[in-house]
């Protein structure tokens, strides 16, 4: 998510269904008590998570 990938792109990368990605994203939002991706990313980065993925995405590396 932090790399800006769509649900479909995440599903292809992980070889799972789009519905499974949606279920996981919903669970992440609930655990972080956030309403959307932007808020989840901010909360995760403040906790020190996801920085490595965001840097890889900015270099064009697959994440």
N, C-alpha and C positions, 0 to 999 in steps of 0.2 A: 504494500500500500504506500509506504513512504517513497518508493521509487516512482509513484504516479501511474502504476499499471492498472488497467481495467480489471474487473472481475474475470472477464473471459481470458485475458492474458495471464492472470495469476493461475487460473484453472489449467490452461495449456501447459504452463511452466511446471506445475506440480502434478500434472496428469490426474486431475480430479474433475468432478463436474462443477459447473458454475453454481449450482444450488449448494454444493458443499462449501464453496468459497463464501457464498452469502451467509450460510449458517455460521461459519467461523468468524466472519466479520461482525455479525450480530452479537456473537458471544464476546468478542473483543470489546465492542462498544459498551456492552452491559458491564463487563468487569472494570473498564476504565471510567464508567459513568459519563460517557460522552454521547453526543447526538450525531456526529458526522465524522468523515475521514480526516478533515483538517484538524478538528479538535483532538482526535485520537493520535494523530501524528505529533502534534504539539505536546500532548501529555507524555507520549512515549519518549520523545527526544529529551524532555525535561528530566525523565527518569534514566537517561543515558542509553536508551535503546534506539536501534535503527540508524545510527550515524554511519555505520559501515555500509549499509545498503544505499543510503542517499549519496554517499561519496562515489560509490561504484556506478550509480546511475548517471551521475553528472559526467563521468569519464566515458560513458557509453558501454561500460562493462555489463554483461548480463548478470543479473542478481538473483 
